[in-house]
Amino acid sequence: FEREASLMVEFDHANIVRLLGVCTVGKPMCLLFEYMSKGDLNEYLRLCSPDQCLRRSNAGSTPSLEDSSSVTVLD
């Protein structure tokens, strides 16, 4: 865990979330990362997956799923 944290703190790239801190006192130990506005990678990939067929195209509209391949926007 500590070895992984020491490697991660060295990462400096626009596409890699920065490690801000480590807590090794007590259990469970944890890693503190910078804020990710779109959630973690798992959440982002699930929301942006091809299986996610219900999407909002207009902020004020209510989408309606008619079948697996089409979405109708109701105003």
N, C-alpha and C positions, 0 to 999 in steps of 0.2 A: 504494500500500500504506500509506504513512504517513498520507496524507490520510484513507483509510478508517478507520485505527486512531484518528486524532484525533476523527473523528465518533463512532465506536463507544464511546469512553470517556465520552462525554457522556450516553449512554443510561442512564436511571434509571427502570426500570419492573419490576414484579414478574414479568412474563411474558417479560422479555428477559434473557438470560444476560449477566452483567457481564464486561467486558473487564478483566483484572487487570494485564496487562503486554504489552509488545511487545519482541521481539528483532530488531534490524535489523543486527546485526553478523554478517557472513558470509552464506553461502547454505546452506540456504534460510532466509528470514526467517520468523518465526512470531508468532502471536498466542496469548496465554495467557488462557484463560477460566476462570471459576469452575467447580467440579466439578458435573457433571450426573449425578445418581444413576441416571437412566434412560437414560443414553447420549446420543449426539448426536441431533439432530432426525431425520436419515435413519434411524438405527437404530430410534428410537421409532416412527416412522411405519410402517416395515416390520413391526415386531412387533405393532402395533395395527391392521394393515390387515384388511379383510374377507377377504382371501385366506388369512390366517393362521387356519386352521380348527382346528388342534390346540392346545387351551388346557388348562391345569390348573384344575380347579374345586375340588379338594381337595389340600392340600399333600402328604399322604401317599399319595395315589392315583396310579395309573398310567393315563393316558388312552390309549384305543385308537381309532384312526381307522377307522371302518367304511366310510364313503363320504364324498363331499365335503360332505354336508349334516348328518352326525350324528357325535357323539363318544360313545363308551361309556366310563364310568369303571370300571376293574377294581380291586377291593379285594383 
